Amino acid sequence: MPKLTMYVGLPGSGKTHYLMENYSEHLPDVTHPSFRYGKSGLPEVVAELFSGRDVVAEDSYYCCKNHRNSLKDWLMPYIKDLLIEWKFFENKPEICFCNIFGDVIRLERREHRRFCAFFNLYQDYTPDEDCLDQIPVHHTYSDDSKMVKKAKIAFQKFQKLLQTNPSQTDLEKFAKKLISRHG
């Protein structure tokens, strides 16, 4: 019986970091369905599972319970006796935001995709009700750094923006403005 172990958490929660620390000897077997392989990632996961091999994966997309249910409904007809184990990171949006913000500055990532993914998943992150043990969010940056202080101010601005019920375009503009101002 193949097993899919799926790690779920907001962008910036430390999923990739966690898998690299805990599954480094199996990294070719660890997959990131919607990011590392683009849209073709899910077929690779299905092929591995269909051949009877276990798969460890991580993806922010499955923060939303509806997306988890859709994955399960989609996989079950293809893989007999599939076991899916969901592993959740804590829902600590401010820390996740600070991690993304810090990566933009420190690693000079000039892309706004991670911010946009964070914005879109921020309010939908719902770990399963029966999930008692959640993986702690990875703190990439020291709380007393200037960067974290700037990130916390930006996070407060983001929360204010959310109160205006922003469009996707508004969120993208906010992300691009953050990157151009701080990146």
Secondary structure as GFF3:
##gff-version 3
##sequence-region A 1 183
A	DSSP	beta_strand	3	8	.	.	.	ID=ss1
A	DSSP	alpha_helix	15	22	.	.	.	ID=ss2
A	DSSP	three_ten_helix	24	29	.	.	.	ID=ss3
A	DSSP	beta_strand	30	31	.	.	.	ID=ss4
A	DSSP	three_ten_helix	38	40	.	.	.	ID=ss5
A	DSSP	alpha_helix	41	50	.	.	.	ID=ss6
A	DSSP	beta_strand	55	58	.	.	.	ID=ss7
A	DSSP	three_ten_helix	60	63	.	.	.	ID=ss8
A	DSSP	alpha_helix	65	75	.	.	.	ID=ss9
A	DSSP	beta_strand	83	88	.	.	.	ID=ss10
A	DSSP	alpha_helix	93	106	.	.	.	ID=ss11
A	DSSP	alpha_helix	113	121	.	.	.	ID=ss12
A	DSSP	alpha_helix	146	162	.	.	.	ID=ss13
A	DSSP	alpha_helix	168	182	.	.	.	ID=ss14
###
